[in-house]
Amino acid sequence: MSVKIKLTRLGSKKHPFYRVVAANDCTARDGRPLEFLGFYNPMTNPAQVQLDAEKINQWLARGAQPTDTVRSLLRTHLGK
């Protein structure tokens, strides 16, 4: 099984809040993750993003693949 770095949705209707997590590829969007890596709140202006760079680098070194959305967050906030 491959590991993905992806977003899980929290928050109420029309007020999303996302956690950045490492999870198995076949796990559901809101299923149990392997590890929490940060969060993303698009409802604030500017969007609030907090990422644990050390943990993310460890997962990327192990072969985890970020989703497209997480990849864009990593580019803008960590310079990866």
Backbone as ProteinMPNN parsed JSONL, in Angstrom:
{"seq_chain_A": "MSVKIKLTRLGSKKHPFYRVVAANDCTARDGRPLEFLGFYNPMTNPAQVQLDAEKINQWLARGAQPTDTVRSLLRTHLGK", "coords_chain_A": {"N_chain_A": [[0.834, -1.184, 0.0], [0.461, 2.213, -0.779], [1.373, 5.394, 0.623], [-0.331, 8.422, 1.136], [-0.173, 11.958, 1.356], [-2.624, 13.913, 2.423], [-5.733, 15.856, 2.545], [-8.113, 16.016, 5.189], [-11.513, 16.618, 5.826], [-12.975, 18.851, 8.086], [-15.112, 20.752, 10.282], [-18.137, 22.707, 9.887], [-21.129, 22.76, 7.824], [-20.586, 24.508, 4.869], [-18.475, 25.859, 6.045], [-15.604, 25.013, 5.872], [-12.794, 23.242, 7.253], [-9.604, 21.984, 7.276], [-7.486, 19.158, 7.927], [-4.12, 18.291, 7.487], [-2.909, 15.228, 6.647], [-1.153, 12.074, 6.903], [-1.959, 9.202, 5.238], [-3.074, 5.88, 4.347], [-3.358, 4.959, 0.912], [-5.791, 3.792, 0.122], [-7.546, 4.51, 2.097], [-10.523, 6.086, 3.26], [-11.607, 9.524, 2.674], [-12.147, 10.855, 5.128], [-11.229, 8.957, 6.861], [-9.372, 6.957, 9.273], [-6.253, 8.373, 9.962], [-2.659, 7.891, 9.52], [-0.89, 9.709, 10.663], [-1.062, 13.048, 11.946], [-0.293, 16.062, 10.299], [-0.565, 18.776, 10.13], [-2.626, 21.748, 9.596], [-5.203, 23.413, 7.611], [-6.931, 26.297, 6.993], [-9.185, 27.614, 5.011], [-11.057, 29.616, 5.276], [-10.303, 31.982, 6.509], [-8.846, 35.24, 5.947], [-5.791, 36.254, 5.075], [-5.627, 32.782, 4.012], [-5.231, 30.424, 6.622], [-2.505, 28.49, 7.401], [-0.81, 25.823, 8.825], [1.932, 23.864, 9.041], [3.809, 20.965, 9.834], [6.938, 20.855, 9.162], [9.096, 19.116, 9.594], [7.943, 16.554, 10.122], [6.579, 16.208, 7.702], [8.685, 16.135, 5.861], [9.887, 13.736, 6.718], [7.903, 11.841, 5.998], [7.838, 12.249, 3.218], [10.41, 11.379, 2.582], [10.125, 8.699, 3.12], [8.631, 7.921, 0.988], [6.033, 8.82, 0.609], [3.321, 10.226, -1.222], [2.218, 13.44, -2.04], [-1.094, 14.832, -2.453], [-2.573, 16.776, -5.15], [-3.592, 19.231, -4.15], [-2.382, 19.401, -1.62], [0.252, 19.433, -2.452], [0.39, 21.955, -3.683], [-0.009, 23.564, -1.424], [2.316, 22.929, 0.009], [4.253, 23.984, -1.719], [3.708, 26.766, -1.608], [3.929, 27.388, 1.111], [6.065, 26.043, 2.288], [8.021, 26.062, 0.451], [8.67, 23.879, -1.195]], "CA_chain_A": [[0.0, 0.0, 0.0], [1.206, 3.463, -0.792], [0.914, 6.405, 1.579], [-0.603, 9.733, 0.558], [-0.347, 13.11, 2.239], [-3.858, 14.473, 1.885], [-6.56, 16.654, 3.439], [-9.371, 15.494, 5.702], [-12.389, 17.754, 6.047], [-13.645, 19.059, 9.359], [-15.906, 21.968, 10.23], [-19.562, 22.556, 9.625], [-21.581, 22.985, 6.464], [-20.146, 25.768, 4.257], [-17.36, 26.418, 6.809], [-14.647, 23.905, 5.93], [-11.521, 23.301, 7.952], [-8.944, 20.763, 6.839], [-6.252, 18.685, 8.53], [-3.185, 17.646, 6.575], [-2.597, 13.953, 7.285], [-0.566, 10.973, 6.145], [-2.899, 8.084, 5.323], [-2.972, 4.902, 3.274], [-3.994, 5.382, -0.33], [-7.159, 3.284, 0.009], [-8.351, 5.003, 3.209], [-11.514, 7.102, 2.901], [-11.165, 10.897, 2.912], [-12.212, 11.164, 6.553], [-10.883, 7.758, 7.613], [-8.317, 7.063, 10.286], [-4.942, 8.632, 9.364], [-1.476, 7.372, 10.183], [-0.316, 10.785, 11.465], [-1.486, 14.409, 11.65], [0.877, 16.824, 9.887], [-0.842, 20.204, 10.166], [-3.998, 22.102, 9.255], [-5.427, 24.423, 6.585], [-8.22, 26.946, 7.179], [-9.364, 28.52, 3.883], [-12.103, 30.601, 5.549], [-9.721, 33.234, 6.967], [-8.23, 36.016, 4.884], [-5.419, 35.161, 4.17], [-5.858, 31.423, 4.51], [-4.334, 30.036, 7.707], [-1.884, 27.193, 7.152], [0.257, 25.452, 9.748], [2.45, 22.562, 8.639], [4.985, 20.483, 10.556], [7.878, 20.568, 8.079], [9.93, 17.959, 9.936], [7.166, 15.334, 9.898], [6.295, 16.094, 6.267], [9.922, 15.681, 5.217], [10.064, 12.325, 7.035], [6.984, 11.052, 5.182], [8.275, 12.322, 1.825], [11.6, 10.534, 2.474], [9.652, 7.305, 3.124], [7.969, 7.632, -0.28], [4.643, 9.287, 0.573], [3.02, 11.118, -2.334], [1.18, 14.426, -1.709], [-2.127, 15.088, -3.453], [-2.34, 18.027, -5.861], [-3.874, 20.352, -3.263], [-1.332, 19.454, -0.6], [1.479, 19.826, -3.145], [0.369, 23.414, -3.847], [0.208, 24.148, -0.097], [3.728, 22.766, 0.326], [5.013, 24.936, -2.532], [3.518, 28.147, -1.188], [4.23, 27.624, 2.517], [7.344, 25.453, 2.695], [8.988, 26.234, -0.626], [9.063, 22.562, -1.73]], "C_chain_A": [[0.875, 1.242, 0.0], [0.575, 4.458, 0.183], [0.763, 7.723, 0.852], [-0.622, 10.77, 1.667], [-1.525, 13.869, 1.662], [-4.607, 15.267, 2.947], [-7.753, 15.853, 3.922], [-10.222, 16.684, 6.107], [-13.001, 17.708, 7.429], [-14.485, 20.319, 9.207], [-17.347, 21.675, 9.881], [-19.878, 22.85, 8.16], [-21.227, 24.402, 6.017], [-19.074, 26.507, 5.049], [-16.289, 25.342, 6.967], [-13.382, 24.257, 6.698], [-10.847, 21.971, 7.661], [-7.73, 20.444, 7.701], [-5.411, 18.062, 7.427], [-2.703, 16.387, 7.287], [-1.841, 13.04, 6.323], [-1.488, 9.778, 6.343], [-2.631, 7.117, 4.177], [-3.782, 5.36, 2.08], [-5.46, 4.974, -0.399], [-8.068, 3.752, 1.147], [-9.317, 6.074, 2.712], [-11.011, 8.491, 3.278], [-11.122, 11.234, 4.387], [-11.923, 9.943, 7.422], [-9.738, 8.004, 8.579], [-6.944, 7.27, 9.629], [-3.821, 7.948, 10.13], [-0.873, 8.429, 11.106], [-0.87, 12.13, 11.003], [-0.253, 15.265, 11.382], [0.656, 18.339, 9.926], [-2.302, 20.475, 9.87], [-4.024, 23.227, 8.233], [-6.832, 24.978, 6.786], [-8.416, 27.961, 6.057], [-10.368, 29.642, 4.15], [-11.55, 31.934, 6.069], [-9.081, 33.952, 5.784], [-6.98, 36.677, 5.421], [-5.64, 33.795, 4.823], [-4.8, 31.055, 5.546], [-3.828, 28.627, 7.451], [-0.782, 26.987, 8.177], [0.667, 24.032, 9.411], [3.669, 22.223, 9.473], [5.987, 19.989, 9.512], [8.715, 19.324, 8.357], [9.199, 16.645, 9.673], [6.88, 15.124, 8.411], [7.528, 15.597, 5.526], [10.201, 14.205, 5.496], [9.17, 11.448, 6.164], [7.386, 11.092, 3.71], [9.508, 11.449, 1.596], [11.228, 9.051, 2.451], [8.905, 6.944, 1.854], [6.519, 8.057, -0.357], [4.469, 10.29, -0.558], [1.95, 12.128, -1.916], [0.141, 14.524, -2.828], [-1.849, 16.442, -4.09], [-2.54, 19.246, -4.956], [-2.792, 20.499, -2.204], [-0.011, 19.877, -1.237], [1.517, 21.348, -3.325], [0.541, 24.126, -2.503], [1.68, 24.059, 0.3], [4.59, 23.764, -0.448], [4.915, 26.352, -1.967], [3.992, 28.401, 0.241], [5.544, 27.018, 3.0], [8.411, 25.611, 1.621], [9.478, 24.941, -1.23], [8.588, 22.418, -3.155]], "O_chain_A": [[1.892, 1.307, 0.689], [-0.607, 4.363, 0.515], [1.616, 8.104, 0.051], [-1.042, 10.485, 2.788], [-1.45, 14.406, 0.557], [-4.179, 15.345, 4.098], [-8.345, 15.093, 3.155], [-9.711, 17.653, 6.669], [-13.48, 16.669, 7.884], [-14.559, 20.889, 8.118], [-17.72, 20.533, 9.613], [-18.985, 23.151, 7.368], [-21.532, 25.374, 6.708], [-18.789, 27.669, 4.757], [-16.087, 24.818, 8.063], [-12.97, 25.415, 6.772], [-11.481, 20.924, 7.794], [-7.027, 21.348, 8.154], [-5.934, 17.386, 6.541], [-2.159, 16.457, 8.388], [-1.885, 13.212, 5.105], [-1.769, 9.383, 7.475], [-2.036, 7.487, 3.164], [-4.777, 6.068, 2.228], [-6.286, 5.722, -0.921], [-9.252, 3.416, 1.156], [-8.97, 6.875, 1.844], [-10.104, 8.627, 4.098], [-10.157, 11.839, 4.853], [-12.324, 9.898, 8.585], [-9.21, 9.111, 8.682], [-6.513, 6.44, 8.829], [-4.016, 7.482, 11.253], [-0.399, 8.108, 12.196], [-1.119, 12.329, 9.814], [0.719, 15.212, 12.135], [1.609, 19.101, 9.77], [-3.127, 19.561, 9.887], [-3.023, 23.906, 8.007], [-7.811, 24.232, 6.755], [-7.873, 29.063, 6.131], [-10.512, 30.538, 3.318], [-12.275, 32.929, 6.066], [-8.809, 33.344, 4.749], [-7.11, 37.626, 6.194], [-5.816, 33.69, 6.037], [-3.616, 31.342, 5.366], [-4.611, 27.689, 7.303], [0.07, 27.852, 8.377], [-0.142, 23.107, 9.485], [4.476, 23.099, 9.785], [5.899, 18.856, 9.04], [9.009, 18.56, 7.438], [9.761, 15.728, 9.074], [6.931, 13.997, 7.918], [7.424, 14.731, 4.657], [10.693, 13.493, 4.621], [9.621, 10.425, 5.647], [7.288, 10.078, 3.019], [9.643, 10.841, 0.534], [11.925, 8.241, 1.84], [8.573, 5.776, 1.651], [5.828, 7.688, -1.306], [5.355, 11.104, -0.821], [0.873, 11.722, -1.478], [0.458, 14.325, -4.001], [-0.981, 17.179, -3.622], [-1.745, 20.185, -4.994], [-2.339, 21.609, -1.927], [0.765, 20.605, -0.618], [2.567, 21.963, -3.139], [1.172, 25.182, -2.445], [2.229, 25.005, 0.863], [5.542, 24.323, 0.097], [5.92, 27.054, -1.862], [4.416, 29.513, 0.558], [6.08, 27.445, 4.023], [9.582, 25.321, 1.864], [10.599, 24.893, -1.736], [8.818, 21.383, -3.781]]}, "name": "protein", "num_of_chains": 1, "seq": "MSVKIKLTRLGSKKHPFYRVVAANDCTARDGRPLEFLGFYNPMTNPAQVQLDAEKINQWLARGAQPTDTVRSLLRTHLGK"}
